[in-house]
Amino acid sequence: MVTIREFGEMSEALLAQGCLQSAGIESFLADANLARLEWVVTRGIRLQVDADDAEAAVSLLENAALEQ
């Protein structure tokens, strides 16, 4: 798994994860449980994907951001 993006808000992380899931790309939100318990300890919520999917995932999220 590689980190493709970090988020400061859980809602943003979940939106990005949903975007990837709708495209068939599996992802994982690292530090999500820790962020819910003790936000001060974490640096952010890391969105991670399989290394083979990283390029497609980054491209998908960049294109989605341009459309907004």
Backbone hydrogen bonds, N-H to C=O, Kabsch-Sander energy under -0.5 kcal/mol:
donor,donor_aa,acceptor,acceptor_aa,energy
2,V,49,V,-3.0
4,I,47,L,-2.8
5,R,47,L,-1.1
7,F,45,I,-2.1
13,A,9,E,-1.8
14,L,10,M,-2.6
15,L,11,S,-1.9
16,A,12,E,-2.2
17,Q,13,A,-2.4
18,G,14,L,-2.4
19,C,15,L,-2.0
20,L,16,A,-2.1
21,Q,17,Q,-2.6
22,S,18,G,-2.3
23,A,19,C,-0.8
23,A,20,L,-0.8
24,G,21,Q,-1.6
25,I,20,L,-2.7
26,E,24,G,-0.6
28,F,48,Q,-2.3
30,A,28,F,-0.9
30,A,46,R,-2.5
32,A,29,L,-1.1
35,A,31,D,-2.5
36,R,32,A,-1.7
37,L,33,N,-1.4
38,E,34,L,-3.2
41,V,38,E,-1.3
42,T,38,E,-0.8
42,T,39,W,-0.6
45,I,7,F,-2.9
46,R,30,A,-1.7
46,R,44,G,-0.6
47,L,5,R,-3.1
48,Q,28,F,-2.9
48,Q,46,R,-0.6
49,V,2,V,-2.1
50,D,26,E,-0.5
53,D,50,D,-1.7
54,A,50,D,-0.7
54,A,51,A,-0.7
57,A,53,D,-2.6
58,V,54,A,-2.6
59,S,55,E,-2.1
60,L,56,A,-2.4
61,L,57,A,-2.4
62,E,58,V,-2.4
63,N,59,S,-2.5
64,A,60,L,-2.2
65,A,61,L,-1.9
66,L,62,E,-1.7
67,E,63,N,-1.4
68,Q,64,A,-0.6
68,Q,65,A,-0.7
